[in-house]
Amino acid sequence: MRFVYNSNDDLLPLLQNPDDPRIPDTDFGNYSAEKFERDLLGFNDGRPISEEQRALIDRSHETVRWLAEQGVKFQPIYSRQSFEKDGKHIFWGGLTLAAENEGVGLVEAELAAFLNRGGKIRYNCAATGLLIEERSVTGITVDHAGKQDTLRARSIILGSGGFEASTELRQRYIGEHWDAAKVRGTPHNTGDGLLMALEAGAAEHGYYGGCHATPMDLHMKDFGNLDLPHVERKKYRKICYFLGVMVNADGNRFVDEGKDFRNYTYAQFGRAILDQPKQFAWQIFDSKVEPLLYDEYRFEDASFVEADSLDALYRKMENIEDKAVLRATVEAYNQSIDDAVPFDPTIRDGKATKGLLLPKSNWAQAIDQPPFKAYPVTGGITFTYGGLKVNEDGAVLRADGSAIDGLYACGELVGGVFFNGYPGGSGLTSGAVFGRRAGIGAMTRRSPVPDLP
């Protein structure tokens, strides 16, 4: 979770295990509001900071602290967000903490907190529409285990995610070839809540053409599989491209793999892969970066080819017809390396290529130490950016700026938070910030519906 903090002291109260023996030898750095703002602006394509982004920045630390006070504790992400240097664990990229077991653990901890406070959940109960009376939302219609029913309520909060699992909506809003995207999560995020709100008069808000799309194993299933353990579900990500190069079906590089820390590029590069011919790419590495590759590259069913020479590797890389172009691409890259600059993965090391039209701006090392490996990847869509406009209470707004009485929204449904990408970890923080705000707004609404069940 990405949030503002000043030093190690701000993080210790949030930790599940503040006595972890590594902590005295850990430098978490700091992450200021100004830095968070600069990071978001880097993905705004010239847009100023939006109202939603300002709320995300300003309320990020207080929200994570509030979660910790409810029993939702965190742990440092040593495995993916730090490198050891001079006997210290150095964190990079402003991203330091995650719940134990990450997203699964966060859900479990929040669910426990909710149930401990008397919350109730109706399972197998699908919302099918909003109940609207005299321009106010007064409940929902549901399909409860095959039975149609109506649930009346003082307030309704839409927290139903985006439309990433809807092939029709992906193609309508993002692009025709987005039917090829793998869906990292549930097949059920098909935009139902969004469509309900729009039908009730809500205004579209934010960048509907944008989404979070991560490089993923080309041969993963079309949807995430909840039957797999957490670590197994992670294995399909392939986000170590900054340690090698990526080439498309034409044999050409198409992104600056070292443009920035992968926290700031992976949600863009998944999209870039889907924009390539045949919607796939290959990631190429040599043996000297093998120890730095994340665990998802080592799972027993990770898709890759391996060879003791680059030419032998090229022959194994399917769906690249012109291997001469591929060979020329890698040769040109290898010849552009500046060996005078040392490689350092803990910082933007400035170890850049020289003379290439498309540079690699950091961590550029020659691919020259066998054995060589290449991993086939595509884009896996995580969540969409377009959504609804909400006010400071989390209430859903119409195009004229008026609130739809009784209707609130949070999470992925809040538009205007992200545009052409996002700094990693901002999504869960956004869900918490806007979820808490919508909860407070719905709770304090002053127009209760009479005769509630």
Secondary structure, DSSP 8 states (H G I E B T S, - for coil): ----B-SHHHHGGGBS-TT-TTGGGEE---B-HHHHHHHHHTTSTT----HHHHHHHHHHHHHHHHHHHTT--BEE-HHHHEEEETTEEEE-TT--EE-TTHHHHHHHHHHHHHHHTT----SSEEEEEEEEETTEEEEEEEEETTEEEEEE-S-EEE----STT-HHHHHHHT-GGGGG-EESS-TT-SSHHHHHHHHTTB-EES-TT-EEEEEEETTS-SB--TTS-HHHHHTTB---GGGSEEE-TTS-B-S-TTSS-GGGTHHHHHHHHHTSGGG-EEEEE-GGGGGGS-GGGTSTT---EEESSHHHHHHH-TT---HHHHHHHHHHHHHTB-TTS---TTS-----BSS-SS---SS-----SSSEEEEEEEEEEEEE--EE-B-TT-EEEBTTS-EEEEEEE-GGGBTTS-SS---TTHHHHHHHHHHHHHHHHHHT-S---SS--
